[in-house]
């Protein structure tokens, strides 16, 4: 699905030097590379504060801890997402409130959010799934009306740009009160281990985020908050500094791949290609098809047999996961999410796909469909 070796080879000389320089400096934790990466990412995103941390899940947890949410407070998020989004809500003894998604963009349904708000609701966590922003303008209006926090999960959409109806533009993750991302190796901006970051334009929130991420310390050995130990190490920061310089190029290549797929499948009724949300650019962390009348397991097996990896993101809705079963929710309550979990499949999406590989992927997909028709 992702060729990290070839991507590394394109910038190998730069990365090798950067890693060796960190090792020689022995500044492994919060060294100059971390501070430089923080500043460069702030400049790229045009955001006042970037707080690096150990991973994307920590980023979400730290964000919620900094918002002073109390056990029992309700946090609304998407039912169609990776488990980390709901996981941190549950870990903090908050109440996850799951809602359905838009059938075309796969992002959180604004009307469903509106209907889910109660006096106990304190925050909304829109997930910018597969590479494009949710309907942030409408969500911000809802949040303002009900005095709610907005915490963006932008682990799959770093580099995407959201356009407000006024013409104003902002990067994904810088629109709500706080944005959170992951630098897991397969992400559009990925390191060679684990890493994450938190974004905000609010000075007061930024200071608390820094404290919470560092054992709740306001200064060394003075702990004003209950915190965690979550740091991005200097070697990963050095790698991310180099890859950040290539992020727009990486995202451009992903869009070129997506356009090739779109064109290859435009006249194939058994496949619904990804819809672009008009107010957001798309960085295609995943290229996800909806299958129409095809046996997904057979298709996945056929592709794998012909050297084409294909993944299902995600096979089970959160409300049907064993760990998140809740008397409030039953099978059938989230028809769009449940339908997507039965029908979606993602094709290889990476920066290193060449024309021969793309031809092989698309022809293999169409070959399977041709067999199914006969």
C-alpha positions in Angstrom: 0.0 0.0 0.0 2.9 2.4 0.8 6.4 2.1 -0.5 8.4 3.7 2.3 11.7 2.3 1.0 11.5 4.0 -2.4 10.4 7.2 -0.7 13.4 7.1 1.6 15.8 6.4 -1.2 14.7 9.7 -2.9 15.9 11.7 0.1 18.4 9.2 1.6 21.4 11.5 1.6 19.6 14.3 3.4 18.0 11.9 6.0 21.2 9.9 6.7 23.1 13.1 7.4 20.3 14.5 9.6 20.1 11.4 11.7 23.9 11.1 12.1 24.0 14.8 13.1 21.5 14.1 15.9 23.4 11.1 17.1 26.7 13.0 17.2 25.0 15.9 19.1 23.5 13.5 21.7 20.5 15.9 21.9 18.0 13.2 21.6 15.1 14.8 23.5 13.8 18.3 22.8 17.0 19.1 20.9 17.4 21.8 18.3 15.8 19.6 15.6 12.5 19.4 17.5 12.4 23.2 18.0 13.3 23.8 14.3 10.7 21.3 13.1 8.1 23.0 15.3 8.9 26.4 13.8 8.9 25.1 10.3 5.6 23.3 10.7 4.1 26.5 12.2 5.2 28.4 9.1 3.9 25.7 6.8 0.5 25.6 8.5 0.4 29.3 9.2 -0.6 28.5 12.8 0.8 30.2 15.9 1.6 27.1 18.0 2.7 23.6 17.2 3.3 21.3 20.1 5.1 18.1 19.0 4.3 14.9 20.9 4.8 11.1 20.8 2.0 10.0 18.5 -1.4 11.0 17.1 -3.4 9.3 19.8 -1.5 11.2 22.5 -2.2 14.4 20.5 -5.9 13.8 20.8 -5.7 12.8 24.5 -3.6 15.9 25.4 -6.0 18.1 23.5 -9.0 16.8 25.5 -7.1 17.0 28.8 -6.2 20.7 28.0 -9.9 21.5 27.4 -10.8 20.8 31.1 -13.4 18.2 30.1 -14.9 16.3 33.0 -15.9 12.6 33.3 -19.4 12.2 31.8 -19.0 15.2 29.4 -20.2 14.2 25.9 -17.9 14.4 22.9 -19.4 14.0 19.4 -17.3 12.2 16.8 -17.7 10.1 13.7 -18.8 6.5 13.8 -16.7 5.8 10.6 -13.1 6.4 11.7 -10.1 4.7 13.2 -10.6 3.7 16.8 -8.1 6.2 18.3 -10.6 9.0 18.0 -13.1 7.3 20.3 -10.4 5.6 22.4 -9.1 8.7 24.0 -12.6 9.9 24.8 -13.3 6.7 26.7 -9.9 6.6 28.4 -10.6 10.0 29.9 -14.0 8.7 31.1 -15.8 11.1 28.8 -18.9 9.9 26.9 -18.3 9.2 23.2 -21.3 10.3 21.2 -21.1 8.7 17.7 -22.9 10.0 14.6 -23.2 9.0 11.0 -21.2 10.4 8.1 -21.9 11.8 4.7 -22.2 9.0 2.1 -20.1 10.8 -0.5 -17.2 12.4 1.4 -17.2 9.9 4.4 -16.8 12.9 6.8 -19.0 13.6 9.8 -22.6 14.6 8.9 -23.3 18.1 10.2 -27.1 17.4 10.6 -26.3 14.3 12.6 -24.0 16.4 14.9 -26.8 19.0 15.3 -29.3 16.3 16.3 -26.8 14.8 18.8 -26.1 17.9 20.8 -27.4 17.9 24.4 -26.7 20.0 27.5 -23.9 17.6 28.3 -22.1 18.1 25.0 -18.8 19.8 25.4 -16.8 19.1 22.2 -17.0 18.0 18.6 -14.2 16.0 17.0 -14.5 16.1 13.2 -12.2 13.5 11.5 -10.8 14.7 8.2 -11.0 11.3 6.7 -8.9 10.0 3.9 -7.5 13.4 3.1 -10.1 16.2 2.9 -11.6 18.5 5.4 -15.0 18.1 7.0 -17.7 20.8 6.7 -15.8 23.0 9.1 -17.7 26.3 8.6 -21.0 24.7 9.5 -19.4 22.9 12.5 -17.9 26.1 13.8 -21.2 27.8 13.6 -22.8 24.9 15.6 -20.0 25.0 18.1 -20.3 28.8 18.6 -24.1 28.5 19.0 -23.7 25.9 21.7 -20.4 27.0 23.3 -18.6 23.8 22.3 -14.9 23.1 21.7 -13.8 21.8 18.2 -10.9 19.5 18.1 -9.8 18.5 14.6 -8.4 15.0 13.9 -6.3 15.7 10.9 -4.1 12.7 11.0 -5.1 11.8 7.4 -5.3 15.3 5.9 -2.2 17.3 6.7 -1.5 19.7 3.9 -5.2 20.0 2.9 -6.7 23.5 2.6 -10.2 24.5 3.6 -11.9 27.5 1.9 -14.6 29.4 3.7 -17.4 30.9 1.8 -15.9 34.4 2.4 -12.8 33.2 0.5 -10.6 32.9 3.5 -8.4 29.8 3.5 -6.9 27.7 6.3 -4.9 24.5 6.5 -6.6 21.4 8.0 -5.9 21.3 11.7 -5.8 25.0 12.2 -9.5 25.8 11.9 -10.9 24.6 15.2 -9.7 25.3 18.8 -7.1 22.6 18.5 -5.9 20.3 15.7 -4.2 17.0 16.1 -2.1 14.9 13.7 0.0 11.7 13.5 3.4 11.2 11.9 3.0 7.4 11.7 5.3 6.2 8.9 2.5 5.7 6.3 1.0 9.1 6.8 1.4 11.8 4.1 4.0 13.4 6.4 5.4 10.4 8.2 8.5 9.8 10.3 10.5 6.6 10.8 8.8 5.6 14.0 6.0 7.2 16.0 5.3 10.9 16.3 2.5 13.4 16.5 1.7 17.1 17.0 -1.0 19.5 18.2 -1.9 22.8 16.7 -3.6 25.9 18.0 -3.8 29.7 17.4 -4.9 30.2 21.1 -1.9 31.3 23.3 -3.6 30.2 26.5 -4.5 26.8 25.2 -1.0 26.3 23.7 0.6 26.9 27.1 -1.6 24.3 28.8 -1.0 21.8 25.9 2.7 22.2 26.5 2.3 21.6 30.2 0.1 18.6 29.9 2.4 17.0 27.3 5.3 17.5 29.8 4.0 15.9 33.0 1.8 18.9 33.7 4.9 21.1 34.5 4.7 24.8 34.3 8.4 24.8 35.1 10.7 22.0 36.0 9.5 20.1 39.1 6.4 22.3 39.5 3.3 20.4 38.4 0.2 22.5 38.1 -1.8 19.9 36.0 -2.1 16.2 35.8 -0.1 15.5 32.6 1.5 12.8 30.5 4.9 12.2 29.1 4.6 12.6 25.4 7.6 13.8 23.4 8.7 13.8 19.7 12.3 12.6 19.8 15.0 14.6 17.9 15.8 11.9 15.3 12.2 11.8 14.2 12.0 15.6 14.1 15.1 15.7 11.9 13.5 13.2 9.5 10.2 15.2 9.5 12.0 18.5 8.8 13.3 17.0 5.5 10.0 15.3 4.5 8.0 18.5 5.3 10.0 20.3 2.6 8.6 17.6 0.2 5.0 17.4 1.5 3.4 19.6 -1.1 5.2 17.5 -3.8 4.0 14.3 -2.1 0.4 15.5 -2.0 0.6 16.6 -5.6 1.7 13.1 -6.7 -1.1 11.5 -4.7 -3.6 13.8 -6.5 -2.1 12.7 -9.8 -2.5 9.1 -8.9 -6.1 9.8 -7.8 -6.8 11.5 -11.1 -5.4 8.5 -13.0 -7.7 6.1 -11.0 -10.7 8.4 -11.5 -10.2 8.4 -15.3 -9.6 4.6 -15.4 -12.8 3.9 -13.5 -15.1 6.7 -14.8 -17.1 4.3 -17.0 -17.2 1.4 -14.6 -20.7 1.3 -12.9 -19.6 -1.2 -10.3 -17.2 1.4 -8.8 -17.9 4.8 -7.2 -14.8 6.9 -7.1 -14.1 9.3 -4.3 -16.0 12.6 -4.2 -14.2 15.8 -3.7 -15.7 18.3 -1.2 -15.8 21.6 -3.0 -14.6 23.6 0.0 -11.5 21.5 0.7 -8.5 20.3 -1.3 -7.8 16.6 -1.1 -4.4 15.1 -0.2 -5.5 11.5 -0.7 -4.1 9.7 2.3 -6.3 6.9 1.0 -8.0 6.4 -2.4 -11.2 4.6 -1.4 -13.8 3.2 -3.7 -17.4 2.1 -3.0 -18.2 -1.2 -4.6 -21.6 -1.5 -6.3 -22.8 -5.1 -6.4 -19.4 -6.7 -6.2 -18.2 -9.3 -3.7 -15.5 -7.4 -1.8 -13.8 -10.4 -0.3 -13.5 -12.0 -3.7 -12.2 -8.8 -5.2 -9.6 -8.3 -2.5 -8.4 -11.9 -2.8 -8.2 -11.5 -6.6 -6.2 -8.3 -6.4 -3.8 -9.8 -3.8 -3.3 -12.9 -6.0 -2.2 -10.6 -8.8 0.2 -8.5 -6.7 -2.1 -5.6 -5.9 -2.6 -4.9 -2.2 -6.1 -3.6 -1.2 -7.2 -2.6 2.3 -10.5 -2.1 4.0 -10.7 1.1 6.0 -12.8 0.3 8.1 -14.6 -3.1 8.2 -16.5 -2.5 11.5 -18.3 0.7 12.7 -17.2 1.9 16.1 -20.7 1.4 17.5 -20.4 -2.3 16.7 -16.9 -2.8 18.0 -16.9 -5.0 21.1 -15.1 -2.4 23.3 -17.5 0.3 22.4 -20.9 -1.5 22.5 -23.4 0.7 24.2 -27.1 0.4 25.0 -27.6 3.7 23.2 -26.7 2.1 19.8 -27.9 -0.8 17.8 -27.2 -2.3 14.4 -29.0 -0.2 11.9 -28.7 3.1 13.8 -25.9 4.4 11.5 -27.0 3.2 8.0 -24.4 5.2 6.0 -21.5 4.0 8.1 -22.7 0.4 8.2 -23.2 0.5 4.4 -19.7 1.9 3.9 -18.1 -0.7 6.1 -19.6 -3.3 3.8 -18.6 -1.7 0.5 -15.4 0.3 0.7 -12.0 -0.8 -0.5 -8.8 1.3 -0.8 -6.3 0.9 -3.5 -2.5 1.6 -3.2 -1.9 5.3 -2.7 1.6 6.6 -2.4 4.2 8.9 -3.8 6.3 6.3 -5.6 3.8 4.6 -7.9 5.0 4.6 -11.5 3.0 4.3 -14.7 3.6 0.6 -15.1 2.3 -0.1 -11.6 -0.7 2.2 -12.0 -1.6 0.4 -15.3 -1.3 -3.0 -13.6 -3.5 -1.9 -10.6 -6.3 -0.5 -12.7 -6.3 -3.3 -15.3 -6.4 -5.9 -12.6 -9.4 -4.2 -11.0 -11.2 -4.1 -14.3 -10.2 -7.7 -15.1 -11.9 -8.8 -11.9 -15.0 -6.9 -12.8 -15.1 -8.3 -16.3 -14.9 -11.8 -14.9 -17.8 -11.0 -12.5 -20.0 -9.8 -15.4 -19.5 -12.9 -17.4 
